[in-house]
Amino acid sequence: MRHLATIREITTLRPIAGADRIEVAQVDGWECVVQKGEFHTGEHIVYIEVDSIVPERPEFEFLRDRKFRVRTIKLRGQVSQGLVLPLSILPNGAPADLGADVTDVLGIKKYDPEAQQEAQLLTKQPAKPKSALVRFLMRFKWYRKLFMKSKRKGGFPDWIVKTDETRIQNLTALFEAERNKGTEFSVTEKMDGQSATYYLRKVSRRKYEFGVCSRNIYLGTPDNSSYWSVAKKYNIENVLRQLIGDYETIVLQGEICGNQIQGNKYHISNYELFAFNLIFPDHKCTTAEIKELLAPYGIRSVPIVEEGKTLPDTIAELVEYSKGYSVVRNGQKREGVVMRNVKNNISFKVINPDFLLAEKD
């Protein structure tokens, strides 16, 4: 689970041009605006990440106008991402060691519209049976227990890694190590949609199990959701049958964009899938390989921004690099970039702050 509030250290403090009352605190890879003089370099503090929802308590009253959501903001020209708070905000007995997770202690939740959409999938009721006999038998608990178990929902397959990249600001040690090595990355545009996973697994020599999942939920029965609509549109089960070869499993993961998804920023009619992972038991395909393998079936990969990219000197420079516009729709700020080195199994995301600042919700 993501640690939204943790004990961290302020590594540096620096002034903001033209600002007398505020300054910038550096917390790992994050830059946060704080009141001047309130903190000092080396101090241990509580850091609350962006996209956190804090409880309605007096100490968070200043966030009421933002519906208690921690967002990316800009003050005096300085982008600020996250909250820096003194340890005194913690209740008695709470962990205060460097690195400690205090998310639950402070009652902080994640702002996650995609999870809210997934929750709707779980609460949908099965269609009312037409048979009078079935309707009669449904009155009895023993019948419902035996025959009315939902095949629609379930746990995410435990043999598949979920799609949830970590922000580079939380990976300072990794950044420095790979920068110093000169590791090369494939850079792709991060699409703002909903994550989907499709898999095919051999059950016997001629029998396969095909699965459709949202980011966290296995969706067992075909329906009119975006996930199954995409599976039908691209005939993904057949595509995976064509690609699986002699392997026991194959997994396709991508971002669904289109109608009623994250405001449909790309103005896509219906739904479209942008693939970013194609996984076999012994290897992951590069984005270039994904593009080549899926093109004959009409499935697009996420747009490739650059190949062979090495890391700059600082995370701040990498954040600046993430800025730009989507290649999917002219004039739309891109959400950011995802950087992958498949050989070393390294991947992370870099979110464009201009995209976050432009968000209206």
Disulfide bonds with the S-S distance in Angstrom:
none
